[in-house]
């Protein structure tokens, strides 16, 4: 690696919890120590639903010379958040990714930030990381120091890219709901209005394509057809399905490489979107001002 990159290491505790598997704390510690020169921030090995064990793991990591980022989870007693705020300048909020009703998550986060920003000016004195933060409204509602989400890559894998709200003069507006535009012709969303690019109105498609062009990308073009499973692929062809009961597989022939047929290009587009979104947010720290929940939905 010739270029310095900034890496944030998650413990994988949430994935382990959802799959009912256990992560060995000592192995995690040894992994961090082995690769520490590449890692700027690393999370504690938290135990979902057990703040006492989470804190115990955190203290053990500290005892072994590490400085991990501790996480306060939704549904835990707020005394733990207050404790972490007393001891650490940088901590995380977790348990806010998907699943629960938006208003429930917002109510919880409002309470967290009331505690975090318990000052007259509302300026946070602590750096707060948001784990799995995918909601644009929640991202812009609070003065986060950092956040993470896999939505950019998951959205890409399902054939879509993020497009910001664009006004008539071509200016991109990032504090309004974005479009998640499906560009792959293999997606089931192709038949759903307002999801696949072909289902947008002609003026909307023009705006979307101009946005792609402005970022240096093309939509691309593919052709699809069926061939026997023993068919020998030609140049710019690939199988995109398993054989059906008649032994026929669908083949995609790439006419022009672009967003519709290259997930790596979609990855790049989504990264660009989030980088531009980041630039549009006020420089940290900025004041937290509690707002009414009226008008906020899913």
C-alpha positions as CSV (number, residue, x, y, z in Angstrom):
1,X,0.0,0.0,0.0
2,X,1.6,3.2,-1.2
3,X,-1.3,5.5,-0.2
4,X,-2.2,6.1,3.4
5,X,-5.8,5.1,4.1
6,X,-7.9,5.7,7.2
7,X,-9.5,2.5,8.5
8,X,-12.2,2.0,11.1
9,X,-12.4,-1.5,12.4
10,X,-15.8,-2.9,13.6
11,X,-15.7,-5.9,15.8
12,X,-18.5,-7.7,14.0
13,X,-20.4,-8.1,17.2
14,X,-23.8,-7.3,15.7
15,X,-23.3,-9.8,12.9
16,X,-22.2,-12.4,15.4
17,X,-25.2,-11.7,17.6
18,X,-27.6,-12.0,14.6
19,X,-26.0,-15.4,13.6
20,X,-25.8,-16.7,17.2
21,X,-22.0,-17.1,17.0
22,X,-19.3,-15.9,19.5
23,X,-16.2,-13.9,18.8
24,X,-13.2,-14.7,20.9
25,X,-12.1,-11.5,22.7
26,X,-8.4,-12.4,22.8
27,X,-8.3,-13.3,19.1
28,X,-9.8,-9.9,18.4
29,X,-7.3,-8.2,20.5
30,X,-4.4,-10.0,18.8
31,X,-5.8,-9.1,15.4
32,X,-5.9,-5.4,16.3
33,X,-2.3,-5.5,17.6
34,X,-1.1,-7.3,14.5
35,X,-2.6,-4.8,12.2
36,X,-2.6,-1.7,14.4
37,X,-0.5,0.4,12.1
38,X,-3.2,0.2,9.4
39,X,-6.1,0.9,11.8
40,X,-7.0,4.4,13.1
41,X,-10.1,3.5,15.1
42,X,-11.3,0.1,16.3
43,X,-14.5,-0.7,18.2
44,X,-14.8,-2.6,21.5
45,X,-16.1,-6.2,21.3
46,X,-19.6,-5.4,22.6
47,X,-22.1,-7.9,23.7
48,X,-25.6,-7.1,22.4
49,X,-28.1,-6.9,25.2
50,X,-25.4,-7.1,28.0
51,X,-23.9,-3.8,28.8
52,X,-22.0,-5.2,31.8
53,X,-20.2,-7.7,29.6
54,X,-19.6,-5.0,27.0
55,X,-17.9,-2.8,29.5
56,X,-16.0,-5.7,30.9
57,X,-14.6,-6.5,27.4
58,X,-13.8,-2.8,26.9
59,X,-11.8,-2.7,30.2
60,X,-9.9,-5.8,29.3
61,X,-8.9,-4.4,25.9
62,X,-7.7,-1.2,27.7
63,X,-5.8,-3.4,30.2
64,X,-3.9,-4.9,27.3
65,X,-2.9,-1.6,26.0
66,X,-5.6,-0.8,23.5
67,X,-7.9,2.3,23.2
68,X,-11.1,1.0,21.7
69,X,-14.3,2.9,20.9
70,X,-17.1,1.9,23.3
71,X,-20.7,1.7,22.1
72,X,-23.9,2.5,23.8
73,X,-26.9,0.5,22.4
74,X,-30.6,1.2,22.1
75,X,-32.6,-0.5,24.9
76,X,-29.8,-0.2,27.4
77,X,-30.1,1.9,30.6
78,X,-29.0,5.5,29.9
79,X,-26.8,5.4,32.9
80,X,-24.3,3.6,30.6
81,X,-24.3,6.4,28.2
82,X,-23.7,8.9,31.0
83,X,-20.8,6.7,32.3
84,X,-19.2,6.6,28.9
85,X,-19.5,10.4,28.5
86,X,-17.7,10.8,31.8
87,X,-14.8,8.6,30.8
88,X,-14.3,9.0,27.0
89,X,-14.2,11.8,24.5
90,X,-15.1,9.5,21.5
91,X,-17.8,6.9,21.7
92,X,-20.5,5.3,19.5
93,X,-24.3,4.8,19.4
94,X,-25.4,1.4,18.1
95,X,-28.6,-0.7,17.7
96,X,-30.1,2.0,15.4
97,X,-29.7,0.2,12.0
98,X,-32.9,-1.0,10.4
99,X,-35.6,-3.1,12.1
100,X,-37.3,-0.7,14.4
101,X,-39.9,2.0,13.5
102,X,-38.2,5.2,12.4
103,X,-40.0,7.2,15.1
104,X,-38.9,4.8,17.9
105,X,-35.3,5.2,16.8
106,X,-35.6,9.0,16.6
107,X,-37.1,9.1,20.0
108,X,-34.2,7.1,21.4
109,X,-31.6,9.2,19.6
110,X,-33.3,12.5,20.7
111,X,-32.9,11.3,24.3
112,X,-29.2,10.3,23.7
113,X,-28.4,13.7,22.2
114,X,-30.3,15.6,24.9
115,X,-27.8,13.9,27.3
116,X,-24.8,14.4,25.0
117,X,-25.5,18.0,24.3
118,X,-26.7,19.1,27.7
119,X,-25.3,22.6,27.2
120,X,-26.9,26.0,26.5
121,X,-25.4,26.3,23.1
122,X,-26.1,22.6,22.1
123,X,-22.5,22.1,20.9
124,X,-21.3,18.6,21.5
125,X,-18.2,18.2,23.7
126,X,-17.8,14.6,22.7
127,X,-17.2,12.9,19.3
128,X,-20.1,10.5,18.5
129,X,-20.0,7.7,15.9
130,X,-23.2,6.3,14.5
131,X,-23.1,2.6,13.7
132,X,-25.2,1.5,10.7
133,X,-26.7,4.9,10.0
134,X,-28.6,4.8,6.7
135,X,-31.4,7.4,7.3
136,X,-30.6,10.7,5.7
137,X,-33.0,12.4,8.2
138,X,-31.3,10.9,11.2
139,X,-27.9,11.7,9.7
140,X,-28.7,15.4,9.3
141,X,-30.7,15.7,12.6
142,X,-27.7,15.2,14.9
143,X,-24.1,16.5,15.0
144,X,-22.3,13.2,14.4
145,X,-18.6,13.2,14.3
146,X,-18.6,10.0,12.1
147,X,-21.0,7.4,10.8
148,X,-20.8,4.2,8.9
149,X,-23.2,2.2,6.7
150,X,-23.0,-0.6,4.2
151,X,-25.9,1.0,2.2
152,X,-23.6,2.3,-0.5
153,X,-22.3,-1.2,-1.4
154,X,-25.6,-3.1,-0.8
155,X,-27.5,-0.6,-2.9
156,X,-24.9,-1.1,-5.7
157,X,-25.2,-4.9,-5.5
158,X,-29.0,-4.7,-6.0
159,X,-28.4,-2.7,-9.1
160,X,-29.1,0.9,-7.9
161,X,-27.3,4.2,-7.3
162,X,-28.0,7.2,-5.2
163,X,-29.0,10.4,-7.0
164,X,-29.4,13.6,-4.9
165,X,-32.3,16.0,-5.3
166,X,-31.5,18.2,-8.3
167,X,-33.2,21.6,-8.9
168,X,-33.8,23.2,-12.2
169,X,-30.4,25.0,-12.4
170,X,-28.6,21.6,-12.0
171,X,-27.6,22.2,-8.4
172,X,-27.6,19.2,-6.1
173,X,-29.5,19.4,-2.8
174,X,-28.4,16.9,-0.2
175,X,-30.7,17.8,2.7
176,X,-33.7,16.5,0.9
177,X,-34.8,12.9,0.1
178,X,-32.6,11.4,-2.6
179,X,-33.5,9.1,-5.4
180,X,-32.4,5.5,-5.3
181,X,-32.4,4.8,-9.0
182,X,-32.2,1.2,-10.2
183,X,-30.1,1.1,-13.4
184,X,-29.6,-2.7,-13.8
185,X,-31.9,-4.4,-16.3
186,X,-31.7,-7.6,-14.2
187,X,-33.5,-6.0,-11.3
188,X,-37.1,-6.9,-10.4
189,X,-37.6,-3.1,-9.8
190,X,-37.7,-2.6,-13.5
191,X,-41.4,-2.9,-13.4
192,X,-42.0,-0.6,-10.4
193,X,-42.7,3.0,-11.0
194,X,-40.2,5.5,-9.6
195,X,-37.6,2.8,-9.0
196,X,-36.0,1.7,-12.3
197,X,-34.7,4.5,-14.5
198,X,-37.0,3.4,-17.3
199,X,-40.0,4.1,-15.1
200,X,-39.1,7.7,-14.4
201,X,-40.6,10.4,-16.5
202,X,-38.6,11.6,-19.5
203,X,-37.7,14.9,-17.8
204,X,-36.6,13.0,-14.7
205,X,-34.5,10.6,-16.8
206,X,-32.8,13.5,-18.5
207,X,-31.8,15.0,-15.1
208,X,-30.6,11.6,-13.8
209,X,-28.5,11.0,-16.9
210,X,-27.0,14.5,-16.8
211,X,-26.0,13.8,-13.2
212,X,-24.3,10.6,-14.3
213,X,-22.5,12.5,-17.1
214,X,-21.4,15.3,-14.8
215,X,-19.7,12.7,-12.6
216,X,-18.0,11.1,-15.6
217,X,-20.2,7.9,-15.9
218,X,-22.5,6.4,-18.5
219,X,-25.6,4.4,-18.1
220,X,-24.3,1.7,-20.4
221,X,-26.1,-0.9,-22.5
222,X,-26.6,-4.7,-22.4
223,X,-28.5,-7.2,-24.4
224,X,-29.9,-10.4,-22.9
225,X,-30.7,-13.8,-24.5
226,X,-31.0,-17.4,-23.6
227,X,-28.4,-20.1,-24.5
228,X,-27.9,-23.8,-23.6
229,X,-25.9,-24.3,-20.4
230,X,-22.9,-25.7,-22.4
231,X,-22.8,-22.5,-24.6
232,X,-19.3,-21.1,-25.0
233,X,-19.3,-17.5,-24.0
234,X,-18.1,-15.0,-26.5
235,X,-16.3,-11.7,-25.9
236,X,-18.1,-9.3,-23.5
237,X,-20.6,-12.0,-22.6
238,X,-21.4,-13.6,-19.2
239,X,-23.9,-16.0,-17.7
240,X,-26.3,-14.2,-15.4
241,X,-28.6,-17.1,-14.3
242,X,-28.6,-20.8,-13.6
243,X,-30.0,-23.2,-16.1
244,X,-33.7,-23.6,-16.1
245,X,-35.6,-26.9,-16.4
246,X,-34.9,-26.9,-20.1
247,X,-31.2,-26.4,-19.6
248,X,-31.2,-22.7,-20.8
249,X,-29.2,-20.0,-19.1
250,X,-29.5,-16.3,-19.6
251,X,-26.5,-14.5,-21.1
252,X,-25.7,-10.8,-20.9
253,X,-23.8,-9.3,-23.7
254,X,-22.3,-6.0,-22.7
255,X,-22.7,-3.5,-25.6
256,X,-21.4,-0.5,-23.7
257,X,-19.8,-0.7,-20.2
258,X,-21.6,1.5,-17.7
259,X,-23.6,1.6,-14.5
260,X,-26.3,-0.8,-15.7
261,X,-23.8,-3.7,-16.1
262,X,-20.8,-3.0,-13.8
263,X,-21.3,-3.0,-10.0
264,X,-17.9,-1.5,-9.4
265,X,-18.9,1.6,-11.3
266,X,-22.1,1.7,-9.2
267,X,-19.9,1.4,-6.1
268,X,-17.9,4.4,-7.3
269,X,-21.0,6.4,-8.0
270,X,-22.4,5.7,-4.5
271,X,-19.1,6.6,-2.8
272,X,-19.1,9.9,-4.7
273,X,-22.6,10.6,-3.6
274,X,-21.7,10.1,0.1
275,X,-18.5,12.1,-0.2
276,X,-20.6,15.0,-1.7
277,X,-23.2,14.6,1.0
278,X,-20.4,14.8,3.6
279,X,-19.2,18.1,2.1
280,X,-22.7,19.5,2.3
281,X,-22.9,19.0,6.1
282,X,-21.7,21.7,8.4
283,X,-18.2,21.2,9.7
284,X,-18.2,19.5,13.1
285,X,-19.0,20.5,15.8
286,X,-22.3,22.1,15.1
287,X,-25.2,22.7,17.6
288,X,-27.9,20.1,18.2
289,X,-31.3,21.7,18.4
290,X,-34.1,19.3,19.3
291,X,-36.9,19.5,16.7
292,X,-40.5,18.4,16.8
293,X,-41.2,14.9,15.5
294,X,-44.1,16.2,13.5
295,X,-43.8,15.5,9.8
296,X,-41.2,12.8,10.2
297,X,-42.1,9.3,9.0
298,X,-40.5,6.3,7.3
